[in-house]
């Protein structure tokens, strides 16, 4: 059945595909801040860039909670979200987020003011904080993908590729940030890494589209929405062309150019934001029951 | 222990929406919020065109995905199988809404209450009395009218249905009306491939 023949019932009283509308743009922005900030923090931690670490922590500790609270129905009770780490990725993520911000800021303080505070760089504490904050950063980089893929209701989300996408985007944006912030000599080795990550992102998108197309009717409908409706220009233009192809060409053609590295980073950020919003918009619920004897499978 | 469930007889449903109104009245639901909906679907071409009505409701799944993802434990299952939401614990994160394959969760927005039942901003004394049970911002859903079930009554939608298209009872009791109907008329759950084990069945 072609996309134009499918019934999208929206919030009407007709049977058909229903758009996911519970997680809106403010949730997408919260996801963007978390993955961007955690990625920049993680890569900066590995590259010993104090500025990058601070920038990552600020992004995670401001934008992420702000947009999450904006989305939350009862923000004053949001602390309760950390009560069920045994079963909810939201709980696990929130605990990971708090732990990353806590250990991250302590590590930054130990790095910046260690001598004044009498903390020796050779003592075990900074090293412990570094390992702990890196571990929690990985949790923040990936947990949102797990929270989405845990939902069997929305076919396109219910895939192992979604957490991998979160991690890949987070890492590649972290590397893009490091390429802008670090001196050329220090950042040189990251160019090949970025090219590999961009290749990984391209393969991830192919896998997601392929899996969706051959998956449940809901997942296939989401892929059709992405490729055959007005969303397609955003997908091809921003997510693929600006977010992956342009940065790859820049990394490959002019790896040491600071201005082009900034353009590449901005283009990647644009592609990432578009993808995050699109993946929320194309999520659909399947018709719960079809009594139509003439209807064929999607 | 009982395992409460419901059967929808699609041959009997005439799409009158009496169940929808009874539910809204029993549960004091604000404008635009429904715990049950009767969806319609047309098929065929003239002169063989037809229209069917598909009542929908929370399926009170045995393996409820909404309960699994709830970060606060606000969603829980009672001993009789009714899936409930503890209004005091819900933070309105909507995780349950995106996890429910049947799209049966509704977030109660403050604006829903302010609109008034007639959409003119006036709150009637009936609404004022009923809205007190909800906290704006929380996510709610059908609870099979648990307040009625607790005193031995059927849910409001079942009592109101003029064609007996909704049959409620204990699915563990082989002699109960819904069990018999599921057995004799090959009741099928909605979206069985989602593995949620719904306690709501459809017969045709």
Interface residues (C-beta under 8 A of the other chain):
Chain A: X7 X9 X13 X14 X15 X16 X18 X20 X22 X23 X27 X71 X72 X73 X74 X75 X77 X78 X80 X81 X82 X83 X84 X87 X88 X89 X90 X91 X94 X147 X148 X150 X151 X152 X153 X154 X157 X216 X283 X285 X286 X288 X289 X290 X291 X292 X293 X294 X295
Chain B: X10 X37 X38 X39 X40 X41 X43 X44 X52 X54 X56 X65 X68 X69 X70 X71 X72 X73 X89 X90 X91 X92 X93 X94 X95 X97 X98 X99 X100 X101 X102 X103 X105 X107 X108 X109 X135 X136 X137 X138 X139 X190 X191 X193 X194 X195 X196 X202 X204
